[in-house]
Amino acid sequence: VPTFVTLSGGQSSATFTISTTAVTSSQSVTISASLAGVTKTADLAVNAATVTATVIYAGTDSGIYRSSDGGVTWQQSLDLRSLSGTVWSILVDPVHRANVYAGASVHQSNTYNGVVYRSTDAGQTWAQTTVFTNSLIPPSTLAIDAVSTNILYLVEIGAGIYKSTDSGATWQPTSLASMSSLTADPVTTGVVYALDNAHIYRSSDFGNTWNLLAAFFNFT
């Protein structure tokens, strides 16, 4: 579940203060925003996938915010407030780091859709690439192959895992359904892991087939 910083007052950008002077991978930082005399704070988990030198991305329930100075200041680069949008996941291409992907849920034409956005300029601008229509389930997790970075994976919680071989332009379902999360091996190409509330699966052929690694007691 993402942590959100909600902004109001019609502002298209905001300056945040950050509680640390240096942002490193796997670090949790606290950011605060003051708009119209109201200050809000939230913890922001920063992981290796969202750190590109000094560039950091934050997904919120109003869009995407981008910092180019290690988290000292932030500007909104994708505004989804008019679509009642929420960004659930952000992914940086580990090879071509100007390519960034985001999974979001938006309200369009009186229905909720899952949407994938792509940036080719390190998050300065965004284009909508894919729409999962009539979907109350957002693309909650995105993953990318370590070597063939045109290959992406996403999870719609409870609905299954989808795969793209064209950098997110089109998606096809895999044989694995009802998953809650997934991750791609950061070193070995073709290896993907998927999780539901009781099982862990592994694929070594880019998600074409899956093997059960472990089963746990279902607490739900």
Secondary structure, DSSP 8 states (H G I E B T S, - for coil): --------SS-S-B-EEES-SS--TTEEEEEEEEETTEEEEEEEEE-GGGEETTEEEEEETTEEEEESSTTSSBEEEEE-GGGT-EEEEEEE-SSSTT-EEEEEEEEETTEEEEEEEEESSTTSS-EEEEEETT-SS-EEEEEE-SS-TT-EEEEETTTEEEEESSTTSS-EE-S--S--EEEE-SSSTT-EEEE-SSEEEEESSTTSS-EEEEE-----
